[in-house]
Amino acid sequence: MAILSIENLSKIYDHKIHALNNIFLSINKGEVFALLGPNGAGKTTLINIICGLTNKTTGTITVNGYDTVDQCRQTRKLISLVPQELHLDPFITVAQTCIDARGFFGKKYNEKLLTDILKQLSLWDKRDEKVQKLSGGMKRRVLIAKALMNEPQILFLDEPTAGVDVELRTSMWNLVRKLKEKGTTIILTTHYIEEAEEMADTIGIINDGHITTVAPKEDLMKELGSKELIITLMTKIQKIPDALHTYALSLSEDGYEITYEYKKTTSTSITAILSSLKNEGLKVCDIETKESSLEEIFVDLISNPKNLISHS
C-alpha cells in the first residue's frame, strides 16, 4: 500500500531552470527507499517539496491519501525531515529543543518518548547542555532526535550521515532498523551508497531532475549486476587459447589470471570453460568470483541511460 504518491511533479525556477521534470513516484508504507543521484540531480528539491518547504510548479503529492497542499496540516503531522543543514537554536538545551519540536506539531509532552530517543542517540548525558556547546556530530544527533519527536509515519533523511563519525553512522542505521520494524517509512538520500545497499528495500535513481530508475534493490542487483569469474593458473600463458575465444575472456598482464564477466541473469558456461582449460593442459590453482556492487550499478546507470529499468 502506497503511503506517498507523486504524480506529474515539476519544479521550474525563474521560468527556465527545470529542477524536477514530470516526476511519478509511489512509495509503500514501511519500506526503506533510497533516493540516489549525483549532486544537483534534484534530490533535496524533491524532498523539500514533499515536506512543504518549497513550492511545486505542477503536479500532485499525497501522503496517506492527504494532499500536501490542500490538506497540509494533516500531511505535516505525518512526516519529519532530518535536513543536511544544522539548523538549530544554539541557546537552548538539547532536551528543550526536542520538547519544542514536539510542541510545534501540536503534540503533548511525552517524557518517556523524550527519554527513549535521547538514550537511543546517546544524547541523554547531554540533555541539559546548550546546543552551541555540542560538536558537529552531536548536533547531527539532535537533528535526528528533533525529527523523531513527531513520531512520524514518514521520516526523510537527507544525507543523514554526511561528515559524521562511524559511531553515529552505526547508531543511526540501528535506529533506522528499529523504526522500520515499527512500520515507519524511511526515505533517504546518501552519498554512502554502500549504506543504501545494506539498508534499502527499494532504490530510486534521479538524474537531471528525472526519476530514471525505480526498482526493488534485489531486482536491480540481479538485472543489472554482473559477476566476474577470476581463474588463476599455475603457469603463465601468452594468450587465451583459441578453443576459449567464444567466451570473451580477458587475460591479465602477468599472464596468470583469466577473467570471465557475465550477467547474473544469464546462464554461464563456467564448467565448459574449466573443462576447456583442462583440455588445453592448463592447471588451475585458484578460482574467485566477484559481484558488482550497488555503487558500480549506480555509476553505470548514470553514464549509460540505455540500461535503465523501472518497476513502478
URMO-V106735 format. One line per field, one symbol per residue. ss: DSSP state (2 for helix, 1 for strand, 0 for the rest). A space follows every 10 residues. Layout:
ss->???
This chain:
ss->0111111111 1110001111 1111111100 0111110000 0022222222 0000000111 1110011000 0222220011 1100000000 0012222222 2222000000 2222222222 0002220001 2220022222 2222222200 0001111100 0000022222 2222222222 2000111110 0022222220 0111111001 1111112222 2222011111 1110000000 0222222001 1000001111 1110000002 2222222220 0001111111 1002222222 2220222001 00
